[in-house]
Amino acid sequence: MNILVIGGTRYFGIYLIKELLEQGHDVTIATRGIAKDNYGDKVSRIIFNRNDAASVKESLSGKFFDIVYDKLAYCSNDVKYLLDVIKCNKYILMSSTSVYEKHWDTKEEDFDPIDKKLIWCSRMDFPYDEAKRQAEYALWQKYNDINAIAVRYPFVIGQDDYTKRLYFYVEHVIKGIPMYIDNIDCQMGFIRSDEAGLFMAFLADKDFSGPINGSSHETISIREILKYVTERTGKEAVLSKGGEKAPYNFEPEYSINTNRAENLGFKFSNLKDWIYELIDYYIESVTAI
């Protein structure tokens, strides 16, 4: 198939593209042309400004792709700029579990994007979670004639995580830097970066449309993470209301239901089969500095 990936030069987009290429698809990536990639002549490239309607139109107007993966749609305008000018058989939006009021066993139907007020907005007009909701409002309310999937992930983590959110906790424990954590015992969900890319590629040939969750099985709390770092290093976490605010603050206790994805045939990993190995990697990274 002829596939366009918007984004894809870093993080789990790399795993997505590698898997699509291994499956034999013709892949084009659309980026700002700033970040380098290692795909060589295996992919075609389009340079554009994702946030500028004129740039998107000039670069993509009239083009057709079997599938469009949109990893960079953060708001309703992003969806509009693209879907007003491009044609495709399937559109796969990178959404987020941030669209939910998350709770234990969060399911796709817990967020209804149909009966909410759509506001055409830029990504800076709202906080991340509301901007992502607006992107889905636009997709399901204004472009419901398009065969579309909205993939909803919790926090994506891995050795290549440029956000360094999990790394934050490891570094602060080892270096004795005070942290302020407001949800230390809340159980939370995660997905590994390579698995996030593989699941998106898995959806390419599936006869499915609508929202779909992806997440590793099991959950973990920040307290469990800190305890493991202490056991491995002998360093105790310094917790203080005056400390640096931790990146997963304000997250409630929740888990993500993935039955819909599993029924399609994708099997997610168990979180605790790999997260401690990732923490070990971060421990080594911090202590090597």
Secondary structure, 3 states (H helix, E strand, C coil): CEEEEECCCCCHHHHHHHHHHHCCCEEEEEECCCCCCCCHHHEEEEECCCCCHHHHHHHHCCCEEEEEEECCCCCHHHHHHHHCCCEEEEEEEECCHHHCCCCCCECHHHCCCCCCCCCCCCCCCCCHHHHHHHHHHHHHHHCCCCCEEEEECCEEECCCCCCCHHHHHHHHHHHCCCEECCCCCCCECEEEHHHHHHHHHHHHHCCCCEEEECCCECCECHHHHHHHHHHHHCCCCCECCCCEECCCCCCCCCCECCHHHHHHCCCCCEHHHCHHHHHHHHHHHHHCC
